Amino acid sequence: MPDPVDSGALRIVPLTRAHAEDMVTWRYDPPYDVYDMTGAAPDDLLDPALGFHAVLAGERLIGFRSFGPDGRVPGWDYDDTALDTGEGCARR
């Protein structure tokens, strides 16, 4: 079980290469394995157009947030009237 996180210590920061390299190794149990980043390249996550940011507890990477088109669910009808967001969390 992961260590408890002090929500007051959470920060959203720009994604670094080390964060991206860690994120592409995260795997989830079915049925959530559709969110695995299998095959994702760290350089792709670092593209500012995708809007990925790291979520840190202190200095520990515990998740990510994405802002923009990456946060959209495939197959849904979207327009640009709202900011789409996505998220993921580390499996420890």
Secondary structure by P-SEA (a helix, b strand, c coil): ccccccccccccccccaaaaaaaaacccccccccccccccccccccccccbbbbbbcccccccccccccccccccccccccbbbbbbccccc
